[in-house]
Amino acid sequence: MTHPHGGPDAMGVPRWDFSTNANACGPSPVALAAVQQADAAHYPDPQYTALREALAAFHGVARERIVLAASASEFIARISASVTHAGGQRAWWPALAYGDYAHAAQAWGLRRVDEPAQADLLWLCEPSSPLGNAETMAQVVAEQCGVIVIDRAYEPLRLSGRCSLPDAVLDGVWQLWTPNKALGLTGVRGAYAIAPLQSQALARALEQMAPSWPLGAHGVAMLQAWVRADTQHWLAQSLACLRGWKAQQLALLTGLGWTCLPSEANYFCARPPAALDTPALRAQGVKLRDTTSLGLPAHWRLGVMSPAAQAALRDALQSATARCAELTA
């Protein structure tokens, strides 16, 4: 089964790729240099001792709470399998959500339920995907007795607002982090989760289910660079730039008749005034992300891009509109 994603396709890497949520100011110079200098001639430490300690120190948690993953999607599949193995039968995720939650549930026989309180495994994401908003998480977390995972892939790319849960509540749920988006290095796979304070058994089960060396040398290098102070300084500067680019991009699309939905992240969803000629856009190097598979038909998710990319998007949209007018004249 092919899972819909943004990014490269059969035509290669789009010149103007609005279809992913990677940091358009990236790649991070520090992280890129670390990846380029990674020792690919040798296996990483199979226990990832230094990396676990660095991630734990960065988040102020015990080392034992860090669970490494080959990617967010790999962790989604692994924890779904683990919950099923422990006797879980039901899962819940928001109506608008990343498709891999549903794919993993289906693969492991977890039945979707309508009420979060009935679920053995529950998924949340903040900022949410595809909308980029705060989830209404507090009530869900308070009522839920099963395993709760909050996907925080876009937290480092939040341009406004703040997480709706305090740290004390976050300590009671799983937190999934994928820094490659914030670093502008989505081609480097690597993620990690922070286990809740009282989930030692599940954390051990997930470790036992992991393949040998889930992270290669390049993933280790990226995650080690992620926690460095100079990387975090670069990220903070990039967010200031992205806020200005986002305002320009929203104004551009609104001026072209699009309806743009609110978002707190470096992406937003929008509905065009007419159906898009996506092959024509792709032929001009522009790619957007159809959100139908994310539960939002007739809309497109657009990552915030540079002014040059926005100009290319404007020209491609106007060209496609003109061509359509000629065909219907």
C-alpha positions as CSV (number, residue, x, y, z in Angstrom):
1,M,0.0,0.0,0.0
2,T,1.3,3.5,-0.9
3,H,0.9,6.0,1.9
4,P,0.3,9.6,0.6
5,H,3.1,11.9,1.5
6,G,4.5,15.2,0.4
7,G,8.0,15.6,-1.1
8,P,9.6,14.0,-4.1
9,D,7.6,11.9,-6.6
10,A,8.2,10.1,-9.8
11,M,9.3,13.4,-11.4
12,G,12.0,13.9,-8.7
13,V,12.4,16.6,-6.2
14,P,10.1,19.6,-6.9
15,R,11.8,22.9,-7.4
16,W,9.3,24.7,-5.3
17,D,8.1,22.1,-2.8
18,F,5.2,23.4,-0.6
19,S,4.1,19.8,0.0
20,T,6.3,19.2,3.1
21,N,6.5,20.9,6.4
22,A,10.3,21.1,6.5
23,N,11.9,24.3,7.8
24,A,12.3,26.4,4.6
25,C,15.2,28.2,6.2
26,G,17.1,25.0,6.4
27,P,19.1,22.9,6.4
28,S,20.6,23.8,9.7
29,P,24.3,24.5,9.0
30,V,25.4,22.8,12.3
31,A,23.2,19.7,11.8
32,L,24.1,19.5,8.1
33,A,27.8,19.6,8.9
34,A,27.4,16.9,11.5
35,V,25.6,14.6,9.1
36,Q,28.2,15.1,6.4
37,Q,31.0,14.3,8.9
38,A,29.2,11.3,10.3
39,D,31.3,8.1,10.5
40,A,29.5,5.8,8.1
41,A,32.3,3.3,8.1
42,H,31.3,1.9,11.5
43,Y,28.3,0.8,13.4
44,P,26.9,3.2,16.0
45,D,27.0,2.2,19.6
46,P,24.2,-0.3,19.8
47,Q,23.1,1.1,23.2
48,Y,23.3,4.7,21.9
49,T,24.7,5.7,25.3
50,A,26.0,9.2,24.5
51,L,22.9,10.0,22.4
52,R,20.4,8.9,25.1
53,E,22.3,11.0,27.7
54,A,22.3,14.1,25.4
55,L,18.6,13.8,24.6
56,A,17.7,13.2,28.3
57,A,19.7,16.2,29.4
58,F,18.1,18.4,26.7
59,H,14.6,17.5,27.9
60,G,15.5,17.3,31.6
61,V,14.3,13.7,32.0
62,A,15.9,10.4,33.1
63,R,17.9,8.6,30.5
64,E,15.7,5.5,30.8
65,R,12.7,7.5,29.5
66,I,14.3,8.0,26.0
67,V,13.1,5.5,23.4
68,L,14.9,5.8,20.1
69,A,13.2,5.1,16.7
70,A,14.2,4.9,13.1
71,S,11.5,7.5,12.3
72,A,8.2,8.7,13.6
73,S,6.4,6.3,11.3
74,E,8.5,3.4,12.6
75,F,7.6,4.3,16.2
76,I,3.9,4.6,15.3
77,A,4.0,1.1,13.9
78,R,6.0,-0.3,16.8
79,I,3.9,1.1,19.6
80,S,0.7,0.0,17.8
81,A,2.1,-3.5,17.7
82,S,3.1,-3.4,21.3
83,V,-0.3,-2.2,22.5
84,T,-1.9,-5.0,20.4
85,H,0.5,-7.6,21.9
86,A,-0.5,-6.5,25.4
87,G,-4.1,-7.1,24.6
88,G,-5.2,-3.8,23.3
89,Q,-8.0,-3.8,20.7
90,R,-9.1,-0.2,20.2
91,A,-7.5,3.0,19.0
92,W,-8.6,6.6,18.6
93,W,-7.1,9.5,16.7
94,P,-8.5,12.9,15.6
95,A,-10.8,13.2,12.6
96,L,-8.1,15.2,10.9
97,A,-4.8,13.4,11.4
98,Y,-1.6,12.0,10.0
99,G,-2.6,8.9,8.0
100,D,0.1,6.6,9.6
101,Y,-1.9,6.4,12.8
102,A,-4.8,4.7,10.9
103,H,-2.4,2.6,8.8
104,A,-0.6,1.2,11.8
105,A,-3.9,0.6,13.6
106,Q,-5.3,-1.3,10.6
107,A,-2.1,-3.3,10.2
108,W,-2.2,-4.5,13.8
109,G,-5.9,-5.0,14.0
110,L,-6.8,-2.1,16.3
111,R,-10.4,-1.0,15.8
112,R,-11.1,2.7,15.7
113,V,-13.5,3.9,18.3
114,D,-15.4,7.2,18.4
115,E,-14.8,8.0,22.1
116,P,-11.3,8.5,23.4
117,A,-12.1,7.0,26.7
118,Q,-12.8,3.7,25.0
119,A,-9.3,3.5,23.4
120,D,-6.4,1.4,24.4
121,L,-4.1,3.6,22.2
122,L,-4.8,7.2,21.6
123,W,-3.0,9.6,19.2
124,L,-2.8,13.4,19.5
125,C,-0.7,15.9,17.6
126,E,0.1,19.5,18.5
127,P,0.4,21.6,16.5
128,S,-2.1,19.4,14.7
129,S,-1.7,18.0,11.3
130,P,-2.9,19.1,8.8
131,L,-4.4,22.3,10.3
132,G,-1.5,23.3,12.5
133,N,-3.7,24.3,15.5
134,A,-3.8,23.4,19.1
135,E,-5.7,20.2,19.9
136,T,-8.4,20.1,22.5
137,M,-6.2,17.8,24.5
138,A,-6.8,18.5,28.2
139,Q,-10.2,16.8,28.5
140,V,-9.1,13.9,26.3
141,V,-6.0,13.3,28.5
142,A,-8.0,13.6,31.7
143,E,-10.5,11.0,30.6
144,Q,-8.2,8.5,29.0
145,C,-6.9,5.4,30.7
146,G,-5.1,3.8,27.8
147,V,-1.7,4.7,26.2
148,I,-1.6,8.3,25.0
149,V,1.0,9.5,22.4
150,I,1.3,13.2,21.6
151,D,3.1,13.6,18.3
152,R,5.2,16.8,18.7
153,A,6.8,16.8,15.2
154,Y,5.8,20.4,14.7
155,E,6.3,21.8,18.2
156,P,9.8,23.1,17.2
157,L,8.2,24.9,14.2
158,R,5.4,26.5,16.2
159,L,5.1,30.2,15.0
160,S,2.5,31.3,17.5
161,G,0.6,30.0,20.5
162,R,1.9,27.4,23.0
163,C,1.3,23.8,23.9
164,S,-2.1,23.4,25.6
165,L,-0.7,21.0,28.2
166,P,1.5,21.9,31.1
167,D,4.7,20.0,31.8
168,A,3.2,18.1,34.7
169,V,0.5,16.6,32.3
170,L,3.0,16.0,29.5
171,D,5.0,13.8,32.0
172,G,2.1,11.4,32.0
173,V,1.9,10.8,28.2
174,W,4.3,9.6,25.5
175,Q,5.9,12.4,23.5
176,L,7.1,11.7,20.0
177,W,9.8,14.0,18.6
178,T,11.1,14.2,15.0
179,P,13.6,17.0,14.7
180,N,14.5,16.5,11.0
181,K,11.6,18.8,10.0
182,A,12.8,21.6,12.2
183,L,16.4,21.1,11.0
184,G,15.4,21.1,7.3
185,L,16.8,17.6,6.9
186,T,13.8,15.4,6.2
187,G,16.0,13.0,4.2
188,V,17.8,12.0,7.4
189,R,15.6,9.6,9.3
190,G,15.7,9.5,13.1
191,A,13.2,10.1,16.0
192,Y,12.8,9.5,19.6
193,A,10.0,9.3,22.2
194,I,9.9,10.3,25.9
195,A,8.1,7.7,27.9
196,P,5.7,8.8,30.7
197,L,7.0,8.6,34.2
198,Q,5.0,5.4,35.0
199,S,5.5,3.5,31.8
200,Q,8.6,1.5,32.4
201,A,7.0,-1.8,31.3
202,L,5.9,-0.4,27.9
203,A,9.2,1.3,27.4
204,R,11.1,-2.0,27.9
205,A,8.7,-3.7,25.6
206,L,9.3,-1.1,22.9
207,E,13.0,-1.5,23.3
208,Q,12.8,-5.3,23.0
209,M,10.7,-4.9,19.8
210,A,13.2,-2.6,18.2
211,P,15.5,-3.8,15.5
212,S,19.3,-3.8,16.0
213,W,20.7,-0.3,15.4
214,P,17.4,1.5,14.6
215,L,19.5,4.6,14.0
216,G,22.4,4.7,11.5
217,A,25.4,7.0,11.9
218,H,23.7,9.9,10.1
219,G,20.6,9.8,12.2
220,V,22.7,9.7,15.4
221,A,24.7,12.8,14.1
222,M,21.5,14.7,13.4
223,L,20.0,14.0,16.8
224,Q,23.2,14.9,18.6
225,A,23.3,18.2,16.6
226,W,19.7,18.8,17.5
227,V,20.4,19.4,21.2
228,R,23.3,21.7,20.7
229,A,22.9,25.3,21.8
230,D,24.1,26.7,18.5
231,T,21.5,24.6,16.6
232,Q,18.7,25.9,18.9
233,H,19.9,29.4,18.4
234,W,19.7,29.0,14.6
235,L,16.2,27.5,15.0
236,A,15.0,30.5,17.0
237,Q,16.3,32.8,14.3
238,S,14.7,30.8,11.5
239,L,11.3,31.0,13.3
240,A,11.4,34.8,13.2
241,C,12.1,34.6,9.4
242,L,9.3,32.1,8.9
243,R,6.7,34.3,10.6
244,G,7.4,37.0,8.1
245,W,7.2,34.6,5.2
246,K,4.0,33.1,6.5
247,A,2.3,36.5,6.6
248,Q,3.3,37.2,3.0
249,Q,2.2,33.7,1.8
250,L,-1.2,34.1,3.5
251,A,-1.7,37.5,1.9
252,L,-0.7,36.1,-1.5
253,L,-3.2,33.3,-1.5
254,T,-6.0,35.4,0.0
255,G,-5.4,37.9,-2.8
256,L,-5.8,35.1,-5.3
257,G,-9.2,34.1,-3.8
258,W,-8.1,31.2,-1.6
259,T,-9.7,30.6,1.8
260,C,-6.9,30.1,4.3
261,L,-7.5,28.3,7.6
262,P,-5.9,29.5,10.8
263,S,-2.6,27.8,11.9
264,E,0.0,28.2,14.6
265,A,2.7,26.3,12.7
266,N,4.9,26.8,9.6
267,Y,2.2,25.5,7.4
268,F,-1.5,26.0,6.8
269,C,-4.4,24.6,4.9
270,A,-6.3,26.5,2.2
271,R,-9.1,26.0,-0.2
272,P,-8.6,27.3,-3.8
273,P,-11.5,29.2,-5.5
274,A,-11.6,26.5,-8.2
275,A,-10.2,23.0,-8.8
276,L,-6.4,23.0,-9.3
277,D,-4.6,21.7,-12.4
278,T,-2.0,19.9,-10.3
279,P,-0.2,18.3,-13.3
280,A,0.3,21.8,-14.8
281,L,1.6,23.1,-11.4
282,R,3.9,20.2,-11.1
283,A,5.2,20.7,-14.6
284,Q,6.3,24.2,-13.5
285,G,8.1,22.7,-10.5
286,V,5.4,23.5,-7.9
287,K,4.0,20.9,-5.6
288,L,1.3,21.2,-3.0
289,R,-0.1,18.6,-0.5
290,D,-3.6,17.3,-1.1
291,T,-5.2,16.9,2.4
292,T,-7.9,14.4,1.4
293,S,-5.9,11.5,3.0
294,L,-5.6,13.6,6.2
295,G,-9.4,13.9,6.4
296,L,-9.8,17.3,4.8
297,P,-11.0,17.1,1.1
298,A,-11.0,20.0,-1.3
299,H,-8.1,21.6,0.6
300,W,-4.4,21.8,0.2
301,R,-1.7,22.1,2.9
302,L,1.1,24.5,2.1
303,G,4.4,24.7,3.9
304,V,5.6,28.2,4.4
305,M,8.3,28.9,1.8
306,S,10.6,31.7,0.8
307,P,9.5,34.8,-1.2
308,A,11.2,33.3,-4.3
309,A,9.1,30.2,-3.9
310,Q,6.0,32.2,-3.3
311,A,6.6,34.1,-6.5
312,A,6.9,30.9,-8.4
313,L,3.6,29.7,-6.9
314,R,1.9,32.9,-7.9
315,D,3.1,32.6,-11.4
316,A,2.1,29.0,-11.7
317,L,-1.3,29.5,-10.3
318,Q,-2.0,32.5,-12.6
319,S,-0.7,30.6,-15.6
320,A,-2.9,27.6,-14.9
321,T,-5.9,30.0,-14.4
322,A,-5.2,31.7,-17.7
323,R,-4.9,28.4,-19.5
324,C,-8.2,27.2,-18.1
325,A,-9.9,30.4,-19.2
326,E,-8.6,29.9,-22.7
327,L,-9.9,26.3,-22.9
328,T,-13.4,27.4,-21.7
329,A,-13.6,30.5,-23.9
